Amino acid sequence: MESESEQQRNQNEFKELVKKYGLTNKQAAELIEKQTNQNISERKLRTWLADPALISSRAMPNWAITGLKEATRKIKEEDIK
C-alpha cells in the first residue's frame, strides 16, 4: 500500500495537471482511459481525490498519473505543431 505522502503527492500532481491544461476531472479521466486502456469511472476518480483521512479514499495509482502526463504531453505537442 502506498504511503500517505505518496498518495498526497499523486493527488497534488493530478490537480496541477488539470489546472495547467484547463481540464475537468471528467476530461482528465477520459485522457487517462485513452492512454492506459483502463476503465476510469467518475466514482473511482473521486475516491482517488478524496482526503486521505476518509475511509472511502483510495491511493491514485502511479500508472494513472503517468497516463495523464503522457496524454497532456501529447496535447502540448499538438498545440506546437
N, C-alpha and C positions, 0 to 999 in steps of 0.2 A: 504494500500500500504506500502511496506517495505521502511524503511529509506535508504538513500544513503549509510550510513555507513554499514548497514547490507548487502546491495547489493554488496558493495566492498569487504566485508568480505567473502561472499559466492564465489565471483569470485576468490579471493586470495586462498581460501581453495581448490577450484576446480583445480586451476593452480598448487598448491603444490602437490596434489594427482597425477595429470597427470605426473608431473615431477618425483616424487618419484617412481612411478611404470613404468615409461617409456612408457606411453600410448600416442596415438594420440588422438585428440579430437573425431575422429570418433569411436575409440575403447572405449573411456570413455562414449560416448553417447550410444553405444551398451550395455555396462555394466549397465548403468542406466536403459535402457529399460528392460533388463532381470530381474533386481532386482525389478523394480517398476511396470512393465507391462504398462508403459506409452510410447506412441509414441514420440520419440525424434528425430526430423529431424535435419539435419545439419544447416538449417536456424534458427531453434529455438535455437540451441546451440550458434550460432553466436550472436543472439540478447541478450542472457544471458551474453556473454563475452564482449559485446561492452562497450565502455566507457559510464559510466552513464550519461554523459553530452549529448550524442547523443539522438535524438528523437527516433531512432529505438531500443534503449537499453531497455531491459526488465529485471526485477529482477529475478535472478535464485532462484527458489523455494527451500525451505529448504528440501522438500522431494527428490529433485534431488541430493543434497549434501549427504543426509543421504543414499540414494541408492548407490551412488558411494563409500562412506565409507564402507558400508556393503559388496559391491561387491569386493572391494580391500582387505578387511579383509579376505574374503574367499580365494582370490588368495594367500595371505600371508600364511594362514593356510595350503593350498595345497602344498606350497613350503616346509613347515616344515615337512610334512608327508613323 
